Amino acid sequence: MEPDLSKPTVYFDGSCPLCQAEIEHYRRTDRAGAVCFVDVSKTSAETPDGMDRQGAMARFHVRAPDGRVLSGAAGFVEVWRRLPGWRWAARAAALPGVLPLLELGYRMFLPVRPLLSRLASRVVKRDGV
């Protein structure tokens, strides 16, 4: 199914337990259907223009309704703008200096994401969550 280009489209790594949990939270929050979600871990999934599947899985990406592809913290902010309960975070990210700090935090998280995903996967298997 093609995403609705009038809405932001999130490209996420569905093979990552942490990513799955986050996207599931966003989906529950998005009662109005303001955001489209594409699991790029599926071989048939569309990826953002000019990006291969591995590149799309390596970072959080969002195609904005105007066609821009945002990644990392800027992508999260684009999603937060659309979701009830998260708009405050988008407003906070617009304050001077906040977006670069969020991006720095995200870049620091990326190298440990595989380890955290393995740990989360073990907890899910153990607890049946």
N, C-alpha and C positions, 0 to 999 in steps of 0.2 A: 504494500500500500504506500502510495506517495504521500509525503508530509504536506500539510497545508502551508504554502509559502507565505500566507498572510500572518502566520504565527511564528514565533521563534521555534527552531527545531534543535533539540539537544541530541548530540551524538555521544553515546556512552558505551563503556566497556561492560557488557552484560556478563562477561566471564569473571568479573571482579565482585566478590561478595559485598565489599564496602560500597562500591558503585551501585550495585543492585539495591542495597538498602536505602541509599540516598535517593535514587530515582523513584523507588517505591514511595518514599515519604513525599516527594514532590508530586507524584501522581495523585496521592490521596488528598493533598492540599489543593490541587488544581481541579476543583469541582466544575469550573466553567469551561474546562478544556482549552485553556489559553496557550498551552505549550504542547508541541509534538515531541515524541521521544523515539529515537532510532537506536536500536542495539547493534552497534557496529561489530560485535563479536560474531554475529551471524554472517556467514559467507555471502549471502544474498543481499545483505543490507547496503543501502546507498551510503556513500561517504560524502563529506563536503567537497566541493569542486576542487580538483587538483590534489586531493589528499588520498594516499593509499590507506588501506585498512589498518595497518600497524600504526601509522601516524595518527589516525583517528582514535585508536584505542589508547595511545600513550598519554593523552591529555584530554581534559574536558573541553569540548567544542560546541559552539552554538551558532547556527545560522540565523541571523536576525532577519526580520521581515523585509528589511531593505537590501538583503543579499550579502551583507558583510558577514564574514566568518570570524567569530570572536573565540578566543581560547583562554583557558585558565580563569583567573579572577574576573576578567571582563565578561567572560561567558556566564559565570555564576550570577553576576550583577544583572545581566540581561534577563535571566530567568527569574531572579528575585523580584524584579520590577512587576512581573505579571502575576505573582502568587500571593494570595492573602496570607498574612502572617509573616511574610518575608519582605514586604515593601519597605519596612523600617530599615532592613539591612541594606537595601539598594540606596536608600537616602543617605545612610551613614557612609556607604562606599563613595558617594559623590563629594564628601567633604575633602578638602585639600590634604593630600598625602595618604589617604586611606587606601585607595586602590593599589598603589605600589606596594604598600605593606601587605595587603591581602595576596598579591601576586608573589611576593617574597615567601610568605607562609606556604602558599600552594607549591612553589618550586622546592621548598624544603620538605614538604610532604611526599612529593612524587618518588624520590628514591626509596622511601620506606613503605610505600604503598604495597608492593608485593609481599613484604613480610607481614604487614597488618592484614592483608587479604587472606594469607594462609592462616593466621591466628583466628581471624573471624570465621573462616571456613571450619576450622576445628571446633570452635565453640558451637556453631550451628549443628554440626554433626553430633557432638556430645550431648547438647541440650535439646536437640530437635526443634530449635527455634525457627 
